[in-house]
Amino acid sequence: MKYLMNIPRRLLAIVFLAACTCTLQAQPYVDILDLGWQQYQPVNYKSIDGAKLRSHQMTGNLFLPLVRKNKDVLIVGGGFSKTDLQYSHPSSDIEGREEFYQLSMPLGGTKRWRSGDESYQKWQTLFLVIPRISSDMKELTAEDLQLGGVVVCTYQKQENLSYKFGLYYNREYFGNFFMPLAGLDWRVGDRLNIFGVLPGSMNIEYRIGKRFYTGLAYRSITTSYRLSTAQNSPYVREGHNFWGHNQLMGFWDWYPMKKIVISTKLGHTSWRNYRLFHRNTKITREHSTTYNPIQDGFFATLTLAYRIRLDN
């Protein structure tokens, strides 16, 4: 489950993974509230000698699972992210800065199936509708709204092992985006958990002690931002057309209090780019400086979260 950031652009992954697993014993935790900062290493442009891109991202997410008497769950949430890109060149007066924002409000729930034979009762289904605004916020119109959703079916194979299958959809600015989903929640032992839903996210978490956890995490981000009409271009697309923007990271979680966690992450990006499009036609570098191809690099993330662990 994601409690960073990631979503920002990673917002969807955060809420989605939490919602998918909030009632399963194998999922180790749920983040009710998180605030994060992600700083990217300044990286060079591949085709512009000396030019660099500096960037960072701020995120905030709220997730409220409301458990009913029959153990079904209503899901209400909200999220915010701001991505800041700054282009500079030491031998030129040309500079550029872009800010992208995302606001979302996921609504839905989980349904546990109770009728039928014993194998049928091991299934539960998540339904989630995700309206989202994703743009530079320089002019807000109905075109800034994206509407998406997700359906995930979970099969509880054992008390400590669950499988997930589903489909994610979002109306991105580049068109309809469908993504098949498959994942698991596996409590391998008292100290080790493996959980996530691919291709969006996967996590390996190891408990060092009562207050310390560490592990590895993978994230894949696919998103788009609408620009104001004054910029003469409808949208910016983040990441590779097929692979998206991928991140592989190590994390260290510290619990100074029982439900408060401070998380630090250090990782590296793959296929991270911001490309400018006009009616699905890519804008060449002669028309845009900030959105040229960049090299991948390291990043660091700091997150403060109110977390409820389900494995204690």
C-alpha positions as CSV (number, residue, x, y, z in Angstrom):
1,M,0.0,0.0,0.0
2,K,1.2,3.4,-0.7
3,Y,1.3,6.2,1.7
4,L,3.7,8.5,0.0
5,M,3.2,10.4,-2.1
6,N,3.6,8.7,-5.2
7,I,0.0,9.2,-6.9
8,P,0.3,13.4,-6.2
9,R,0.5,11.6,-9.1
10,R,0.7,8.7,-6.8
11,L,-2.5,9.7,-5.1
12,L,-4.5,7.1,-7.0
13,A,-2.2,4.3,-5.9
14,I,-2.3,5.3,-2.3
15,V,-6.0,5.4,-2.0
16,F,-6.5,2.4,-4.2
17,L,-4.2,0.1,-2.4
18,A,-5.5,1.1,1.0
19,A,-9.1,0.6,-0.1
20,C,-8.4,-2.8,-1.6
21,T,-7.0,-4.2,1.6
22,C,-8.5,-2.3,4.5
23,T,-10.5,-5.3,5.8
24,L,-8.1,-8.2,5.0
25,Q,-6.0,-9.7,7.8
26,A,-3.0,-10.1,5.5
27,Q,-2.7,-6.3,4.8
28,P,-0.3,-5.0,7.4
29,Y,-1.6,-1.4,7.8
30,V,-3.9,1.4,6.7
31,D,-2.8,5.1,6.6
32,I,-5.6,7.4,7.6
33,L,-3.7,10.6,7.0
34,D,-0.3,11.3,5.4
35,L,1.7,14.3,4.4
36,G,4.8,13.9,2.2
37,W,7.6,15.7,0.5
38,Q,9.6,14.1,-2.4
39,Q,12.8,15.7,-3.6
40,Y,14.3,14.6,-7.0
41,Q,18.0,14.8,-7.8
42,P,18.8,17.6,-10.4
43,V,19.1,15.8,-13.7
44,N,20.5,16.7,-17.1
45,Y,18.5,16.9,-20.3
46,K,19.5,14.3,-22.9
47,S,19.6,16.7,-25.8
48,I,20.5,20.1,-24.3
49,D,24.1,20.3,-23.0
50,G,24.3,22.0,-19.6
51,A,20.6,22.2,-19.0
52,K,19.1,20.8,-15.8
53,L,15.7,20.0,-14.4
54,R,15.1,20.5,-10.7
55,S,11.8,19.2,-9.2
56,H,10.0,18.3,-6.1
57,Q,6.5,17.2,-5.0
58,M,4.2,17.8,-2.0
59,T,1.4,15.4,-1.2
60,G,-1.4,15.0,1.3
61,N,-4.0,12.2,1.6
62,L,-7.0,11.4,3.8
63,F,-8.5,7.9,3.8
64,L,-11.6,7.0,5.9
65,P,-12.8,3.4,5.9
66,L,-16.2,3.3,7.6
67,V,-17.0,-0.2,8.8
68,R,-20.7,-1.2,8.9
69,K,-22.2,-3.8,11.2
70,N,-22.2,-6.5,8.6
71,K,-18.4,-5.8,8.1
72,D,-18.8,-4.2,4.7
73,V,-16.8,-1.0,4.4
74,L,-17.8,2.4,3.0
75,I,-14.8,4.4,1.7
76,V,-14.4,8.2,1.7
77,G,-11.2,9.9,0.9
78,G,-9.4,13.0,-0.5
79,G,-6.0,13.8,-1.8
80,F,-3.8,16.7,-3.0
81,S,-0.5,16.9,-4.7
82,K,1.7,19.6,-6.2
83,T,4.6,18.9,-8.6
84,D,7.1,21.6,-9.3
85,L,9.4,21.5,-12.3
86,Q,12.2,24.1,-12.8
87,Y,14.4,24.3,-16.0
88,S,17.7,26.2,-16.0
89,H,20.8,26.6,-18.2
90,P,24.0,28.2,-16.9
91,S,24.9,29.9,-20.2
92,S,21.4,31.1,-21.1
93,D,18.8,33.5,-19.8
94,I,16.2,31.0,-20.7
95,E,14.4,29.6,-17.6
96,G,11.2,27.7,-17.2
97,R,8.9,26.7,-14.3
98,E,5.8,24.6,-14.3
99,E,3.5,23.6,-11.4
100,F,1.0,20.8,-11.7
101,Y,-1.8,20.0,-9.2
102,Q,-4.0,17.0,-8.5
103,L,-7.1,17.0,-6.4
104,S,-9.2,13.8,-6.0
105,M,-12.1,12.5,-3.9
106,P,-12.4,8.6,-4.0
107,L,-15.8,7.2,-3.1
108,G,-16.9,3.6,-2.9
109,G,-16.8,0.6,-0.7
110,T,-16.0,-3.1,-0.2
111,K,-18.6,-5.9,-0.3
112,R,-17.9,-9.3,1.4
113,W,-19.9,-12.1,-0.2
114,R,-21.7,-14.2,2.4
115,S,-24.2,-16.4,0.6
116,G,-23.4,-19.7,-1.2
117,D,-20.8,-22.3,-0.3
118,E,-17.7,-21.8,1.8
119,S,-15.4,-21.0,-1.2
120,Y,-17.8,-18.3,-2.4
121,Q,-17.7,-16.6,1.0
122,K,-13.9,-16.1,0.7
123,W,-14.4,-13.5,-1.9
124,Q,-14.9,-9.7,-1.5
125,T,-15.1,-6.9,-4.1
126,L,-14.0,-3.3,-4.0
127,F,-15.9,-0.7,-6.0
128,L,-14.3,2.8,-6.2
129,V,-15.2,5.9,-8.2
130,I,-12.4,8.5,-8.4
131,P,-13.2,12.0,-9.7
132,R,-10.0,14.0,-10.1
133,I,-8.8,17.4,-11.3
134,S,-5.3,17.3,-12.8
135,S,-4.0,20.5,-14.3
136,D,-1.8,23.6,-13.9
137,M,-4.8,25.3,-12.2
138,K,-4.3,28.5,-14.2
139,E,-7.8,28.3,-15.5
140,L,-10.4,25.8,-14.2
141,T,-12.9,24.5,-16.6
142,A,-14.9,21.3,-17.0
143,E,-12.1,20.0,-19.2
144,D,-9.8,19.8,-16.1
145,L,-12.0,17.0,-14.6
146,Q,-10.9,13.3,-15.0
147,L,-13.3,10.5,-14.0
148,G,-12.0,7.1,-13.2
149,G,-12.7,4.0,-11.2
150,V,-11.5,0.6,-10.1
151,V,-13.0,-2.8,-9.4
152,V,-10.9,-5.4,-7.5
153,C,-12.0,-8.9,-6.4
154,T,-10.0,-10.4,-3.5
155,Y,-9.9,-14.1,-2.8
156,Q,-8.7,-15.1,0.7
157,K,-6.8,-18.3,0.0
158,Q,-5.6,-18.7,3.6
159,E,-5.7,-16.6,6.8
160,N,-2.3,-15.0,5.9
161,L,-2.6,-15.0,2.1
162,S,-5.0,-13.3,-0.3
163,Y,-5.0,-12.9,-4.1
164,K,-6.4,-9.9,-6.0
165,F,-7.7,-9.4,-9.6
166,G,-9.3,-6.4,-11.1
167,L,-9.4,-3.5,-13.6
168,Y,-8.6,0.2,-13.3
169,Y,-9.9,2.9,-15.7
170,N,-9.3,6.6,-16.0
171,R,-10.2,9.1,-18.6
172,E,-6.8,10.6,-19.1
173,Y,-6.2,13.6,-21.4
174,F,-4.5,11.4,-23.9
175,G,-7.6,9.1,-24.0
176,N,-9.2,6.1,-22.2
177,F,-6.7,4.3,-20.0
178,F,-7.4,0.7,-18.9
179,M,-5.1,-1.3,-16.7
180,P,-5.6,-4.9,-15.7
181,L,-4.6,-5.6,-12.1
182,A,-3.2,-8.6,-10.2
183,G,-1.7,-8.7,-6.8
184,L,-1.5,-10.4,-3.4
185,D,-1.3,-9.8,0.4
186,W,1.0,-12.3,2.0
187,R,2.0,-12.4,5.6
188,V,5.1,-14.6,5.2
189,G,5.9,-14.6,9.0
190,D,5.8,-12.6,12.1
191,R,8.3,-10.1,10.6
192,L,7.8,-10.2,6.9
193,N,5.0,-9.0,4.7
194,I,4.7,-8.9,0.9
195,F,1.7,-6.9,-0.6
196,G,0.7,-4.8,-3.5
197,V,-1.2,-4.7,-6.8
198,L,0.8,-4.8,-10.1
199,P,1.5,-3.0,-12.3
200,G,0.9,-0.2,-9.9
201,S,2.8,-1.1,-6.7
202,M,4.5,-3.9,-4.8
203,N,6.0,-3.8,-1.3
204,I,8.3,-6.1,0.8
205,E,8.2,-5.0,4.5
206,Y,10.4,-6.4,7.3
207,R,10.0,-5.6,11.0
208,I,13.3,-4.9,12.7
209,G,11.9,-4.2,16.1
210,K,8.8,-2.8,17.8
211,R,9.3,0.7,16.4
212,F,11.3,0.1,13.2
213,Y,10.5,-1.4,9.8
214,T,12.4,-1.5,6.6
215,G,12.0,-3.0,3.1
216,L,11.8,-2.4,-0.7
217,A,8.9,-0.8,-2.7
218,Y,8.1,-0.4,-6.3
219,R,5.8,2.2,-7.9
220,S,4.6,2.8,-11.4
221,I,2.9,6.2,-12.3
222,T,0.9,7.0,-15.3
223,T,-0.8,10.4,-15.4
224,S,-1.5,13.5,-17.4
225,Y,-2.0,17.2,-16.6
226,R,-4.1,19.7,-18.6
227,L,-2.5,23.0,-19.3
228,S,-4.2,26.4,-19.7
229,T,-5.2,27.3,-23.3
230,A,-2.8,30.3,-23.0
231,Q,0.0,27.7,-23.3
232,N,-1.3,26.5,-26.6
233,S,-1.1,22.9,-25.5
234,P,-3.8,20.8,-23.9
235,Y,-1.8,18.4,-21.7
236,V,1.5,17.1,-20.4
237,R,2.0,13.3,-20.1
238,E,4.2,11.8,-17.4
239,G,6.3,8.7,-18.0
240,H,6.7,6.2,-20.9
241,N,3.6,5.5,-23.0
242,F,3.7,1.8,-22.0
243,W,5.9,1.6,-18.8
244,G,4.9,4.9,-17.2
245,H,7.2,6.5,-14.6
246,N,8.7,3.8,-12.4
247,Q,10.3,4.1,-9.0
248,L,12.3,1.5,-7.1
249,M,13.2,2.5,-3.5
250,G,14.3,1.3,-0.1
251,F,12.3,2.6,2.9
252,W,12.8,3.0,6.7
253,D,9.8,3.5,9.0
254,W,10.1,4.7,12.5
255,Y,7.1,4.7,15.0
256,P,7.9,7.4,17.7
257,M,4.3,6.7,18.9
258,K,2.0,3.8,18.4
259,K,0.0,5.2,15.5
260,I,2.5,7.8,14.2
261,V,5.0,6.8,11.6
262,I,7.9,8.8,10.0
263,S,9.0,7.2,6.8
264,T,12.1,8.0,4.7
265,K,12.7,6.6,1.3
266,L,15.6,6.6,-1.1
267,G,15.2,5.4,-4.7
268,H,15.8,5.8,-8.4
269,T,13.5,6.6,-11.3
270,S,13.1,4.8,-14.6
271,W,11.4,6.3,-17.7
272,R,10.7,9.6,-15.9
273,N,9.8,12.3,-18.5
274,Y,7.3,15.1,-19.0
275,R,6.2,15.4,-22.6
276,L,4.1,18.1,-24.1
277,F,1.2,17.2,-26.4
278,H,-1.3,19.1,-28.5
279,R,-4.3,17.0,-29.6
280,N,-2.2,13.9,-29.1
281,T,0.6,15.3,-31.3
282,K,3.9,15.6,-29.5
283,I,5.4,19.1,-29.4
284,T,9.1,19.2,-30.6
285,R,11.9,20.7,-28.4
286,E,12.0,23.8,-30.6
287,H,8.6,24.7,-29.2
288,S,9.3,23.7,-25.7
289,T,12.3,23.6,-23.4
290,T,11.1,22.2,-20.1
291,Y,9.5,19.1,-21.6
292,N,12.6,17.7,-23.4
293,P,13.7,14.1,-22.5
294,I,15.6,14.0,-19.2
295,Q,18.0,11.5,-17.6
296,D,16.8,9.3,-14.7
297,G,18.1,10.0,-11.2
298,F,17.8,9.5,-7.5
299,F,15.1,10.8,-5.2
300,A,14.3,11.0,-1.5
301,T,11.0,11.1,0.3
302,L,9.9,12.1,3.8
303,T,6.4,11.2,5.0
304,L,4.5,11.7,8.2
305,A,1.4,9.5,8.6
306,Y,-1.3,8.5,11.1
307,R,-1.2,4.7,10.6
308,I,-3.2,1.8,12.0
309,R,-1.4,-1.5,11.9
310,L,-3.6,-4.6,11.4
311,D,-0.9,-7.1,12.1
312,N,-0.5,-6.2,15.8
